[in-house]
Amino acid sequence: MKIYIQNGVNKNYFTLTLLDVTERLLQINPTLAREARKVLDTNKSERHIRGGMATREKYLHQHG
């Protein structure tokens, strides 16, 4: 949440965007909604890896 406030973006904006992509788009364009869901699912499954890599880099630069 801290990063959203620092950048002047409300966290609710991201929640609403996700809602638009996952639920509302399904009614408008089901094919595009399925493609978007694949991208979101891939991101969700990989984000812990990116977070770990970022933490590793942070500590390498602080102590190395």
mmCIF file of the N, C-alpha and C atoms, coordinates in Angstrom:
data_MODEL
# 
_entry.id   MODEL 
# 
loop_
_atom_site.group_PDB 
_atom_site.id 
_atom_site.type_symbol 
_atom_site.label_atom_id 
_atom_site.label_alt_id 
_atom_site.label_comp_id 
_atom_site.label_asym_id 
_atom_site.label_entity_id 
_atom_site.label_seq_id 
_atom_site.pdbx_PDB_ins_code 
_atom_site.Cartn_x 
_atom_site.Cartn_y 
_atom_site.Cartn_z 
_atom_site.occupancy 
_atom_site.B_iso_or_equiv 
_atom_site.pdbx_formal_charge 
_atom_site.auth_seq_id 
_atom_site.auth_comp_id 
_atom_site.auth_asym_id 
_atom_site.auth_atom_id 
_atom_site.pdbx_PDB_model_num 
ATOM 1   N N  . MET A 1 1  ? 0.830   -1.193  0.000   1.00 0.00 ? 1  MET A N  1 
ATOM 2   C CA . MET A 1 1  ? 0.000   0.000   0.000   1.00 0.00 ? 1  MET A CA 1 
ATOM 3   C C  . MET A 1 1  ? 0.873   1.254   0.000   1.00 0.00 ? 1  MET A C  1 
ATOM 4   N N  . LYS A 1 2  ? 2.012   1.181   0.640   1.00 0.00 ? 2  LYS A N  1 
ATOM 5   C CA . LYS A 1 2  ? 2.903   2.322   0.750   1.00 0.00 ? 2  LYS A CA 1 
ATOM 6   C C  . LYS A 1 2  ? 3.309   2.851   -0.632  1.00 0.00 ? 2  LYS A C  1 
ATOM 7   N N  . ILE A 1 3  ? 3.610   1.960   -1.542  1.00 0.00 ? 3  ILE A N  1 
ATOM 8   C CA . ILE A 1 3  ? 4.059   2.384   -2.873  1.00 0.00 ? 3  ILE A CA 1 
ATOM 9   C C  . ILE A 1 3  ? 2.958   3.129   -3.626  1.00 0.00 ? 3  ILE A C  1 
ATOM 10  N N  . TYR A 1 4  ? 1.700   2.744   -3.424  1.00 0.00 ? 4  TYR A N  1 
ATOM 11  C CA . TYR A 1 4  ? 0.603   3.428   -4.089  1.00 0.00 ? 4  TYR A CA 1 
ATOM 12  C C  . TYR A 1 4  ? 0.494   4.860   -3.592  1.00 0.00 ? 4  TYR A C  1 
ATOM 13  N N  . ILE A 1 5  ? 0.626   5.043   -2.287  1.00 0.00 ? 5  ILE A N  1 
ATOM 14  C CA . ILE A 1 5  ? 0.516   6.375   -1.700  1.00 0.00 ? 5  ILE A CA 1 
ATOM 15  C C  . ILE A 1 5  ? 1.683   7.242   -2.161  1.00 0.00 ? 5  ILE A C  1 
ATOM 16  N N  . GLN A 1 6  ? 2.895   6.671   -2.210  1.00 0.00 ? 6  GLN A N  1 
ATOM 17  C CA . GLN A 1 6  ? 4.063   7.429   -2.638  1.00 0.00 ? 6  GLN A CA 1 
ATOM 18  C C  . GLN A 1 6  ? 3.908   7.918   -4.072  1.00 0.00 ? 6  GLN A C  1 
ATOM 19  N N  . ASN A 1 7  ? 3.284   7.124   -4.911  1.00 0.00 ? 7  ASN A N  1 
ATOM 20  C CA . ASN A 1 7  ? 3.116   7.495   -6.306  1.00 0.00 ? 7  ASN A CA 1 
ATOM 21  C C  . ASN A 1 7  ? 1.826   8.266   -6.560  1.00 0.00 ? 7  ASN A C  1 
ATOM 22  N N  . GLY A 1 8  ? 1.073   8.548   -5.510  1.00 0.00 ? 8  GLY A N  1 
ATOM 23  C CA . GLY A 1 8  ? -0.153  9.314   -5.650  1.00 0.00 ? 8  GLY A CA 1 
ATOM 24  C C  . GLY A 1 8  ? -1.285  8.552   -6.321  1.00 0.00 ? 8  GLY A C  1 
ATOM 25  N N  . VAL A 1 9  ? -1.255  7.231   -6.237  1.00 0.00 ? 9  VAL A N  1 
ATOM 26  C CA . VAL A 1 9  ? -2.284  6.396   -6.855  1.00 0.00 ? 9  VAL A CA 1 
ATOM 27  C C  . VAL A 1 9  ? -3.030  5.662   -5.754  1.00 0.00 ? 9  VAL A C  1 
ATOM 28  N N  . ASN A 1 10 ? -4.336  5.710   -5.825  1.00 0.00 ? 10 ASN A N  1 
ATOM 29  C CA . ASN A 1 10 ? -5.165  5.029   -4.846  1.00 0.00 ? 10 ASN A CA 1 
ATOM 30  C C  . ASN A 1 10 ? -5.172  3.531   -5.136  1.00 0.00 ? 10 ASN A C  1 
ATOM 31  N N  . LYS A 1 11 ? -5.006  2.718   -4.106  1.00 0.00 ? 11 LYS A N  1 
ATOM 32  C CA . LYS A 1 11 ? -5.005  1.267   -4.286  1.00 0.00 ? 11 LYS A CA 1 
ATOM 33  C C  . LYS A 1 11 ? -6.323  0.782   -4.878  1.00 0.00 ? 11 LYS A C  1 
ATOM 34  N N  . ASN A 1 12 ? -7.417  1.474   -4.584  1.00 0.00 ? 12 ASN A N  1 
ATOM 35  C CA . ASN A 1 12 ? -8.715  1.087   -5.135  1.00 0.00 ? 12 ASN A CA 1 
ATOM 36  C C  . ASN A 1 12 ? -8.724  1.140   -6.654  1.00 0.00 ? 12 ASN A C  1 
ATOM 37  N N  . TYR A 1 13 ? -7.897  1.993   -7.244  1.00 0.00 ? 13 TYR A N  1 
ATOM 38  C CA . TYR A 1 13 ? -7.799  2.068   -8.703  1.00 0.00 ? 13 TYR A CA 1 
ATOM 39  C C  . TYR A 1 13 ? -7.383  0.721   -9.270  1.00 0.00 ? 13 TYR A C  1 
ATOM 40  N N  . PHE A 1 14 ? -6.408  0.080   -8.635  1.00 0.00 ? 14 PHE A N  1 
ATOM 41  C CA . PHE A 1 14 ? -5.932  -1.212  -9.113  1.00 0.00 ? 14 PHE A CA 1 
ATOM 42  C C  . PHE A 1 14 ? -6.978  -2.295  -8.904  1.00 0.00 ? 14 PHE A C  1 
ATOM 43  N N  . THR A 1 15 ? -7.711  -2.216  -7.811  1.00 0.00 ? 15 THR A N  1 
ATOM 44  C CA . THR A 1 15 ? -8.780  -3.178  -7.546  1.00 0.00 ? 15 THR A CA 1 
ATOM 45  C C  . THR A 1 15 ? -9.873  -3.052  -8.597  1.00 0.00 ? 15 THR A C  1 
ATOM 46  N N  . LEU A 1 16 ? -10.255 -1.834  -8.917  1.00 0.00 ? 16 LEU A N  1 
ATOM 47  C CA . LEU A 1 16 ? -11.291 -1.618  -9.927  1.00 0.00 ? 16 LEU A CA 1 
ATOM 48  C C  . LEU A 1 16 ? -10.816 -2.043  -11.306 1.00 0.00 ? 16 LEU A C  1 
ATOM 49  N N  . THR A 1 17 ? -9.558  -1.792  -11.612 1.00 0.00 ? 17 THR A N  1 
ATOM 50  C CA . THR A 1 17 ? -9.009  -2.212  -12.896 1.00 0.00 ? 17 THR A CA 1 
ATOM 51  C C  . THR A 1 17 ? -9.043  -3.727  -13.008 1.00 0.00 ? 17 THR A C  1 
ATOM 52  N N  . LEU A 1 18 ? -8.654  -4.410  -11.953 1.00 0.00 ? 18 LEU A N  1 
ATOM 53  C CA . LEU A 1 18 ? -8.692  -5.870  -11.950 1.00 0.00 ? 18 LEU A CA 1 
ATOM 54  C C  . LEU A 1 18 ? -10.124 -6.364  -12.118 1.00 0.00 ? 18 LEU A C  1 
ATOM 55  N N  . LEU A 1 19 ? -11.061 -5.720  -11.458 1.00 0.00 ? 19 LEU A N  1 
ATOM 56  C CA . LEU A 1 19 ? -12.477 -6.080  -11.592 1.00 0.00 ? 19 LEU A CA 1 
ATOM 57  C C  . LEU A 1 19 ? -12.937 -5.901  -13.038 1.00 0.00 ? 19 LEU A C  1 
ATOM 58  N N  . ASP A 1 20 ? -12.554 -4.791  -13.657 1.00 0.00 ? 20 ASP A N  1 
ATOM 59  C CA . ASP A 1 20 ? -12.915 -4.550  -15.057 1.00 0.00 ? 20 ASP A CA 1 
ATOM 60  C C  . ASP A 1 20 ? -12.366 -5.645  -15.961 1.00 0.00 ? 20 ASP A C  1 
ATOM 61  N N  . VAL A 1 21 ? -11.113 -5.988  -15.760 1.00 0.00 ? 21 VAL A N  1 
ATOM 62  C CA . VAL A 1 21 ? -10.463 -6.974  -16.624 1.00 0.00 ? 21 VAL A CA 1 
ATOM 63  C C  . VAL A 1 21 ? -11.036 -8.367  -16.413 1.00 0.00 ? 21 VAL A C  1 
ATOM 64  N N  . THR A 1 22 ? -11.336 -8.726  -15.190 1.00 0.00 ? 22 THR A N  1 
ATOM 65  C CA . THR A 1 22 ? -11.753 -10.095 -14.918 1.00 0.00 ? 22 THR A CA 1 
ATOM 66  C C  . THR A 1 22 ? -13.248 -10.331 -15.081 1.00 0.00 ? 22 THR A C  1 
ATOM 67  N N  . GLU A 1 23 ? -14.071 -9.389  -14.683 1.00 0.00 ? 23 GLU A N  1 
ATOM 68  C CA . GLU A 1 23 ? -15.514 -9.629  -14.686 1.00 0.00 ? 23 GLU A CA 1 
ATOM 69  C C  . GLU A 1 23 ? -16.249 -8.885  -15.798 1.00 0.00 ? 23 GLU A C  1 
ATOM 70  N N  . ARG A 1 24 ? -16.026 -7.614  -15.907 1.00 0.00 ? 24 ARG A N  1 
ATOM 71  C CA . ARG A 1 24 ? -16.781 -6.825  -16.885 1.00 0.00 ? 24 ARG A CA 1 
ATOM 72  C C  . ARG A 1 24 ? -16.366 -7.148  -18.312 1.00 0.00 ? 24 ARG A C  1 
ATOM 73  N N  . LEU A 1 25 ? -15.080 -7.361  -18.521 1.00 0.00 ? 25 LEU A N  1 
ATOM 74  C CA . LEU A 1 25 ? -14.598 -7.688  -19.861 1.00 0.00 ? 25 LEU A CA 1 
ATOM 75  C C  . LEU A 1 25 ? -15.168 -9.018  -20.338 1.00 0.00 ? 25 LEU A C  1 
ATOM 76  N N  . LEU A 1 26 ? -15.404 -9.929  -19.424 1.00 0.00 ? 26 LEU A N  1 
ATOM 77  C CA . LEU A 1 26 ? -15.981 -11.226 -19.775 1.00 0.00 ? 26 LEU A CA 1 
ATOM 78  C C  . LEU A 1 26 ? -17.339 -11.052 -20.463 1.00 0.00 ? 26 LEU A C  1 
ATOM 79  N N  . GLN A 1 27 ? -18.099 -10.070 -20.041 1.00 0.00 ? 27 GLN A N  1 
ATOM 80  C CA . GLN A 1 27 ? -19.409 -9.813  -20.651 1.00 0.00 ? 27 GLN A CA 1 
ATOM 81  C C  . GLN A 1 27 ? -19.279 -9.100  -21.997 1.00 0.00 ? 27 GLN A C  1 
ATOM 82  N N  . ILE A 1 28 ? -18.236 -8.296  -22.127 1.00 0.00 ? 28 ILE A N  1 
ATOM 83  C CA . ILE A 1 28 ? -18.054 -7.497  -23.336 1.00 0.00 ? 28 ILE A CA 1 
ATOM 84  C C  . ILE A 1 28 ? -17.344 -8.293  -24.432 1.00 0.00 ? 28 ILE A C  1 
ATOM 85  N N  . ASN A 1 29 ? -16.239 -8.938  -24.049 1.00 0.00 ? 29 ASN A N  1 
ATOM 86  C CA . ASN A 1 29 ? -15.427 -9.666  -25.025 1.00 0.00 ? 29 ASN A CA 1 
ATOM 87  C C  . ASN A 1 29 ? -14.824 -10.892 -24.341 1.00 0.00 ? 29 ASN A C  1 
ATOM 88  N N  . PRO A 1 30 ? -15.515 -12.013 -24.353 1.00 0.00 ? 30 PRO A N  1 
ATOM 89  C CA . PRO A 1 30 ? -15.052 -13.213 -23.646 1.00 0.00 ? 30 PRO A CA 1 
ATOM 90  C C  . PRO A 1 30 ? -13.676 -13.713 -24.095 1.00 0.00 ? 30 PRO A C  1 
ATOM 91  N N  . THR A 1 31 ? -13.380 -13.599 -25.380 1.00 0.00 ? 31 THR A N  1 
ATOM 92  C CA . THR A 1 31 ? -12.084 -14.062 -25.883 1.00 0.00 ? 31 THR A CA 1 
ATOM 93  C C  . THR A 1 31 ? -10.951 -13.234 -25.290 1.00 0.00 ? 31 THR A C  1 
ATOM 94  N N  . LEU A 1 32 ? -11.109 -11.935 -25.326 1.00 0.00 ? 32 LEU A N  1 
ATOM 95  C CA . LEU A 1 32 ? -10.096 -11.045 -24.755 1.00 0.00 ? 32 LEU A CA 1 
ATOM 96  C C  . LEU A 1 32 ? -9.999  -11.238 -23.247 1.00 0.00 ? 32 LEU A C  1 
ATOM 97  N N  . ALA A 1 33 ? -11.119 -11.477 -22.599 1.00 0.00 ? 33 ALA A N  1 
ATOM 98  C CA . ALA A 1 33 ? -11.127 -11.702 -21.151 1.00 0.00 ? 33 ALA A CA 1 
ATOM 99  C C  . ALA A 1 33 ? -10.319 -12.946 -20.789 1.00 0.00 ? 33 ALA A C  1 
ATOM 100 N N  . ARG A 1 34 ? -10.434 -14.002 -21.590 1.00 0.00 ? 34 ARG A N  1 
ATOM 101 C CA . ARG A 1 34 ? -9.657  -15.221 -21.320 1.00 0.00 ? 34 ARG A CA 1 
ATOM 102 C C  . ARG A 1 34 ? -8.160  -14.968 -21.488 1.00 0.00 ? 34 ARG A C  1 
ATOM 103 N N  . GLU A 1 35 ? -7.797  -14.206 -22.512 1.00 0.00 ? 35 GLU A N  1 
ATOM 104 C CA . GLU A 1 35 ? -6.383  -13.872 -22.718 1.00 0.00 ? 35 GLU A CA 1 
ATOM 105 C C  . GLU A 1 35 ? -5.854  -13.025 -21.561 1.00 0.00 ? 35 GLU A C  1 
ATOM 106 N N  . ALA A 1 36 ? -6.642  -12.061 -21.132 1.00 0.00 ? 36 ALA A N  1 
ATOM 107 C CA . ALA A 1 36 ? -6.243  -11.204 -20.014 1.00 0.00 ? 36 ALA A CA 1 
ATOM 108 C C  . ALA A 1 36 ? -6.100  -12.026 -18.740 1.00 0.00 ? 36 ALA A C  1 
ATOM 109 N N  . ARG A 1 37 ? -6.999  -12.965 -18.523 1.00 0.00 ? 37 ARG A N  1 
ATOM 110 C CA . ARG A 1 37 ? -6.947  -13.822 -17.335 1.00 0.00 ? 37 ARG A CA 1 
ATOM 111 C C  . ARG A 1 37 ? -5.657  -14.637 -17.327 1.00 0.00 ? 37 ARG A C  1 
ATOM 112 N N  . LYS A 1 38 ? -5.230  -15.130 -18.490 1.00 0.00 ? 38 LYS A N  1 
ATOM 113 C CA . LYS A 1 38 ? -3.976  -15.893 -18.572 1.00 0.00 ? 38 LYS A CA 1 
ATOM 114 C C  . LYS A 1 38 ? -2.794  -15.029 -18.136 1.00 0.00 ? 38 LYS A C  1 
ATOM 115 N N  . VAL A 1 39 ? -2.775  -13.789 -18.624 1.00 0.00 ? 39 VAL A N  1 
ATOM 116 C CA . VAL A 1 39 ? -1.687  -12.872 -18.264 1.00 0.00 ? 39 VAL A CA 1 
ATOM 117 C C  . VAL A 1 39 ? -1.709  -12.589 -16.766 1.00 0.00 ? 39 VAL A C  1 
ATOM 118 N N  . LEU A 1 40 ? -2.884  -12.318 -16.221 1.00 0.00 ? 40 LEU A N  1 
ATOM 119 C CA . LEU A 1 40 ? -2.998  -12.038 -14.788 1.00 0.00 ? 40 LEU A CA 1 
ATOM 120 C C  . LEU A 1 40 ? -2.599  -13.246 -13.947 1.00 0.00 ? 40 LEU A C  1 
ATOM 121 N N  . ASP A 1 41 ? -3.001  -14.433 -14.369 1.00 0.00 ? 41 ASP A N  1 
ATOM 122 C CA . ASP A 1 41 ? -2.645  -15.646 -13.626 1.00 0.00 ? 41 ASP A CA 1 
ATOM 123 C C  . ASP A 1 41 ? -1.143  -15.901 -13.663 1.00 0.00 ? 41 ASP A C  1 
ATOM 124 N N  . THR A 1 42 ? -0.527  -15.662 -14.826 1.00 0.00 ? 42 THR A N  1 
ATOM 125 C CA . THR A 1 42 ? 0.927   -15.819 -14.937 1.00 0.00 ? 42 THR A CA 1 
ATOM 126 C C  . THR A 1 42 ? 1.634   -14.839 -14.010 1.00 0.00 ? 42 THR A C  1 
ATOM 127 N N  . ASN A 1 43 ? 1.195   -13.584 -14.031 1.00 0.00 ? 43 ASN A N  1 
ATOM 128 C CA . ASN A 1 43 ? 1.786   -12.574 -13.157 1.00 0.00 ? 43 ASN A CA 1 
ATOM 129 C C  . ASN A 1 43 ? 1.656   -12.973 -11.692 1.00 0.00 ? 43 ASN A C  1 
ATOM 130 N N  . LYS A 1 44 ? 0.480   -13.444 -11.314 1.00 0.00 ? 44 LYS A N  1 
ATOM 131 C CA . LYS A 1 44 ? 0.249   -13.818 -9.916  1.00 0.00 ? 44 LYS A CA 1 
ATOM 132 C C  . LYS A 1 44 ? 1.137   -14.982 -9.505  1.00 0.00 ? 44 LYS A C  1 
ATOM 133 N N  . SER A 1 45 ? 1.338   -15.934 -10.411 1.00 0.00 ? 45 SER A N  1 
ATOM 134 C CA . SER A 1 45 ? 2.143   -17.102 -10.066 1.00 0.00 ? 45 SER A CA 1 
ATOM 135 C C  . SER A 1 45 ? 3.639   -16.791 -10.025 1.00 0.00 ? 45 SER A C  1 
ATOM 136 N N  . GLU A 1 46 ? 4.059   -15.705 -10.664 1.00 0.00 ? 46 GLU A N  1 
ATOM 137 C CA . GLU A 1 46 ? 5.484   -15.367 -10.726 1.00 0.00 ? 46 GLU A CA 1 
ATOM 138 C C  . GLU A 1 46 ? 5.887   -14.221 -9.808  1.00 0.00 ? 46 GLU A C  1 
ATOM 139 N N  . ARG A 1 47 ? 4.941   -13.494 -9.257  1.00 0.00 ? 47 ARG A N  1 
ATOM 140 C CA . ARG A 1 47 ? 5.298   -12.283 -8.515  1.00 0.00 ? 47 ARG A CA 1 
ATOM 141 C C  . ARG A 1 47 ? 6.125   -12.557 -7.267  1.00 0.00 ? 47 ARG A C  1 
ATOM 142 N N  . HIS A 1 48 ? 5.928   -13.693 -6.618  1.00 0.00 ? 48 HIS A N  1 
ATOM 143 C CA . HIS A 1 48 ? 6.735   -14.000 -5.433  1.00 0.00 ? 48 HIS A CA 1 
ATOM 144 C C  . HIS A 1 48 ? 8.199   -14.200 -5.822  1.00 0.00 ? 48 HIS A C  1 
ATOM 145 N N  . ILE A 1 49 ? 8.431   -14.687 -7.022  1.00 0.00 ? 49 ILE A N  1 
ATOM 146 C CA . ILE A 1 49 ? 9.803   -14.870 -7.499  1.00 0.00 ? 49 ILE A CA 1 
ATOM 147 C C  . ILE A 1 49 ? 10.447  -13.506 -7.740  1.00 0.00 ? 49 ILE A C  1 
ATOM 148 N N  . ARG A 1 50 ? 9.717   -12.601 -8.391  1.00 0.00 ? 50 ARG A N  1 
ATOM 149 C CA . ARG A 1 50 ? 10.251  -11.255 -8.632  1.00 0.00 ? 50 ARG A CA 1 
ATOM 150 C C  . ARG A 1 50 ? 10.511  -10.531 -7.319  1.00 0.00 ? 50 ARG A C  1 
ATOM 151 N N  . GLY A 1 51 ? 9.627   -10.719 -6.349  1.00 0.00 ? 51 GLY A N  1 
ATOM 152 C CA . GLY A 1 51 ? 9.817   -10.090 -5.041  1.00 0.00 ? 51 GLY A CA 1 
ATOM 153 C C  . GLY A 1 51 ? 11.061  -10.604 -4.350  1.00 0.00 ? 51 GLY A C  1 
ATOM 154 N N  . GLY A 1 52 ? 11.282  -11.906 -4.435  1.00 0.00 ? 52 GLY A N  1 
ATOM 155 C CA . GLY A 1 52 ? 12.480  -12.496 -3.839  1.00 0.00 ? 52 GLY A CA 1 
ATOM 156 C C  . GLY A 1 52 ? 13.747  -11.998 -4.511  1.00 0.00 ? 52 GLY A C  1 
ATOM 157 N N  . MET A 1 53 ? 13.692  -11.872 -5.830  1.00 0.00 ? 53 MET A N  1 
ATOM 158 C CA . MET A 1 53 ? 14.860  -11.375 -6.565  1.00 0.00 ? 53 MET A CA 1 
ATOM 159 C C  . MET A 1 53 ? 15.144  -9.921  -6.198  1.00 0.00 ? 53 MET A C  1 
ATOM 160 N N  . ALA A 1 54 ? 14.098  -9.125  -6.049  1.00 0.00 ? 54 ALA A N  1 
ATOM 161 C CA . ALA A 1 54 ? 14.274  -7.719  -5.683  1.00 0.00 ? 54 ALA A CA 1 
ATOM 162 C C  . ALA A 1 54 ? 14.868  -7.594  -4.284  1.00 0.00 ? 54 ALA A C  1 
ATOM 163 N N  . THR A 1 55 ? 14.401  -8.429  -3.363  1.00 0.00 ? 55 THR A N  1 
ATOM 164 C CA . THR A 1 55 ? 14.936  -8.418  -1.999  1.00 0.00 ? 55 THR A CA 1 
ATOM 165 C C  . THR A 1 55 ? 16.398  -8.828  -2.009  1.00 0.00 ? 55 THR A C  1 
ATOM 166 N N  . ARG A 1 56 ? 16.726  -9.848  -2.779  1.00 0.00 ? 56 ARG A N  1 
ATOM 167 C CA . ARG A 1 56 ? 18.117  -10.313 -2.887  1.00 0.00 ? 56 ARG A CA 1 
ATOM 168 C C  . ARG A 1 56 ? 19.008  -9.187  -3.403  1.00 0.00 ? 56 ARG A C  1 
ATOM 169 N N  . GLU A 1 57 ? 18.574  -8.510  -4.458  1.00 0.00 ? 57 GLU A N  1 
ATOM 170 C CA . GLU A 1 57 ? 19.352  -7.405  -5.017  1.00 0.00 ? 57 GLU A CA 1 
ATOM 171 C C  . GLU A 1 57 ? 19.528  -6.282  -3.996  1.00 0.00 ? 57 GLU A C  1 
ATOM 172 N N  . LYS A 1 58 ? 18.480  -5.992  -3.262  1.00 0.00 ? 58 LYS A N  1 
ATOM 173 C CA . LYS A 1 58 ? 18.533  -4.934  -2.251  1.00 0.00 ? 58 LYS A CA 1 
ATOM 174 C C  . LYS A 1 58 ? 19.624  -5.230  -1.230  1.00 0.00 ? 58 LYS A C  1 
ATOM 175 N N  . TYR A 1 59 ? 19.643  -6.464  -0.723  1.00 0.00 ? 59 TYR A N  1 
ATOM 176 C CA . TYR A 1 59 ? 20.614  -6.813  0.302   1.00 0.00 ? 59 TYR A CA 1 
ATOM 177 C C  . TYR A 1 59 ? 22.015  -6.968  -0.262  1.00 0.00 ? 59 TYR A C  1 
ATOM 178 N N  . LEU A 1 60 ? 22.143  -7.380  -1.503  1.00 0.00 ? 60 LEU A N  1 
ATOM 179 C CA . LEU A 1 60 ? 23.467  -7.447  -2.123  1.00 0.00 ? 60 LEU A CA 1 
ATOM 180 C C  . LEU A 1 60 ? 24.079  -6.058  -2.238  1.00 0.00 ? 60 LEU A C  1 
ATOM 181 N N  . HIS A 1 61 ? 23.255  -5.071  -2.583  1.00 0.00 ? 61 HIS A N  1 
ATOM 182 C CA . HIS A 1 61 ? 23.759  -3.706  -2.726  1.00 0.00 ? 61 HIS A CA 1 
ATOM 183 C C  . HIS A 1 61 ? 24.039  -3.056  -1.378  1.00 0.00 ? 61 HIS A C  1 
ATOM 184 N N  . GLN A 1 62 ? 23.296  -3.441  -0.349  1.00 0.00 ? 62 GLN A N  1 
ATOM 185 C CA . GLN A 1 62 ? 23.516  -2.870  0.974   1.00 0.00 ? 62 GLN A CA 1 
ATOM 186 C C  . GLN A 1 62 ? 24.759  -3.447  1.638   1.00 0.00 ? 62 GLN A C  1 
ATOM 187 N N  . HIS A 1 63 ? 25.020  -4.720  1.411   1.00 0.00 ? 63 HIS A N  1 
ATOM 188 C CA . HIS A 1 63 ? 26.094  -5.401  2.133   1.00 0.00 ? 63 HIS A CA 1 
ATOM 189 C C  . HIS A 1 63 ? 27.242  -5.845  1.237   1.00 0.00 ? 63 HIS A C  1 
ATOM 190 N N  . GLY A 1 64 ? 27.146  -5.576  -0.024  1.00 0.00 ? 64 GLY A N  1 
ATOM 191 C CA . GLY A 1 64 ? 28.170  -6.100  -0.913  1.00 0.00 ? 64 GLY A CA 1 
ATOM 192 C C  . GLY A 1 64 ? 28.929  -5.035  -1.555  1.00 0.00 ? 64 GLY A C  1 
# 
